[in-house]
Amino acid sequence: MPFLQIIFLCLLLIGQSTIALADDELLPPEQAFKISAKAITSAQLEISWDIAEGYYLYSNKMQFKSKTEQIRTVTPIFPEGETKHDENFGDVVIYRNNLRIPVSLEAENKASSIQLLVQYQGCADKGICYPPQKKIFDITLPVAKPVTRANPLEQLINGLSDLKPDSSEDALLPPEQAFQFFATVKDAGTLHVNWEIAKGYYLYREKIELELTNPAGNQLGNYSIPRGTPKQDEAFGQVETFYNELGFDLPIIRTNSTAQTITLQAKYQGCADRGVCYPPMTKQINLELPAIQESTPNAGTQPIPALSEQDQIVQSLQHDSLAMTLLSFFGFGLLLSMTPCIFPMIPILSGIIVGHGKRITTTRAFLLSLSYVVASALTYTVFGILAALFGNNLQTTFQQPWIIGLFSAIFVLLSLSMFGFYELELPNSLKTRLHNSSIKHRDGSLWGAAIMGALSSLIVGPCVAAPLAGALIFIGQTGNAVLGGSALFAMGLGMGIQPYFAARHYYSAVGDAAYPACNLFKCH
């Protein structure tokens, strides 16, 4: 009995599928896309489609090729269509209902006919697409009328008549009428902007810029301009354009809740379909922002909290010049060098300088200090850029307890050896190489100072948390690793100023008095 029920259910499903297929039967491509071709002149053809309802053609799938050797087809200018997001091809332009495309011809000599190959592809709104279709037309071209020698007087009269203004063609509208810009206050934290575009005119999406000219602590938040109609422009290449109307919201980040006046500046540019473009336009509108009502917990009107230190640094990087940004971060480094976290760098650098004994010169001490400070700054630069580019804060990674403990253990073990608890000896082969190298470089190793500077920068990393976070946020938003890395390098140089002067002062003040202590601590 269960076996018979299974067979019955299968037959029922097959019957329903057959009925569904009958109801949703697709039209053949010849009926869905009825195509025809005719010659307008001896140098121009017209290809027409009568597209059934519920079907459409792709603009980028159309091709027109001449099979006649003496004649070539010119790439046609497609009319404006409808933009559609296709799962297979992305954003494409499609055509519905009726479509007519003029195709120009270039002939080496007079030909009486042409064999034209037309390729196209379309889909149904049900989600089913047809394979590419190909049609070949044998079109008879009309015979061009023979050119007769005109009377010179008649040519002169006709030429004068051509100089008269064509009253049938309307004059271009002024830019204020062709592109009417409006801005209104939607609520205490949102503006709304819109353009009313005259018929026969269009606006470039890429040329729209909005900003506050007197922000008074306010700034525009991240806003999104709607997608436009793709267009191949002779001047700007592949662009997106808007017809008829454009509107969207602008969020405002406010630092206070009082009522105030702001000035919104809009820059935009558009053209007329006849091929005439207007110069870039700028318009300013004063808007009255209402006070934020703190009693009403509305998400759109709640006061915006004050910017954090990281956000302030991001704004500084975005709006300041390169010189001002580098100077600001150098100042950050100077301020950070006053914090207790930087103090461990002073005895490390002093030990490097004093540890070379009486043979060290002032020039060598300066070079050792410079190597130490520059290596520390380069460490911040390299790791800051890597963290921004790859999305991982490497500085935070190196502040993990096990990594800090590993470096601390290394320094502890080295210090025990310096106090005589055990002897660290290298193999004789390495000793020989180091001895030979020391003969050439008796005045010390710059690489050793650089390595100590790099390790020290990792230990004192928590002191630069806020500036480093701000720089990384900026680099992540803009991808400008050069500016962010330069800022971090300037900050590292600022942080190394105090250890350098402190070590130099220690070396000048203590001098030879330090060497007996170095005999105890094995500085040499």
PELIN-V274323 format. One line per field, one symbol per residue. psi: psi as a letter, one per 30 degrees, with the letter a starting at -180 (. if undefined). A space follows every 10 residues. Layout:
psi->???
//
This chain:
psi->eeeeeeeeee eeeeeeeeee eeehkkklfe eeijklklke afgklkkkkj klkgllkkeg gkkjkkfkef kkkkkljklk akkkjkfegb jlklklckkk kkjlkjkelk kflkjkkkkl klllffgkkl lkkkkkkjkk kkkkkkkkjl keeeeeeeee fffkkjffkk lkllefeejj kkkljeafgk lkklkjklkg llkkefgkkk lkfiehfllk aklkklkakk kjkeegbjlk lkldkkkllj kkjkflglkl kljkkkklkl llffgkkllk kkkkkkkjkl kkjffjikef gkkklkklee eeeeeeeefl leeeeeeeee eeeeeffflf ffeffefeee eeefffaffk leeeeeeeee eeeeeeeeee eeeeeeeeeg gkjfeeefgk eeeeeeeeee eeeeeeefgg flkjklleee eeeeeeefee ifglkeeeee eeeeeeeeeg effgeeeeee eeeeeeefgi feeeeeeeee eeeeffeeee eeeeeeeeee bfffeeefee ghf.
//
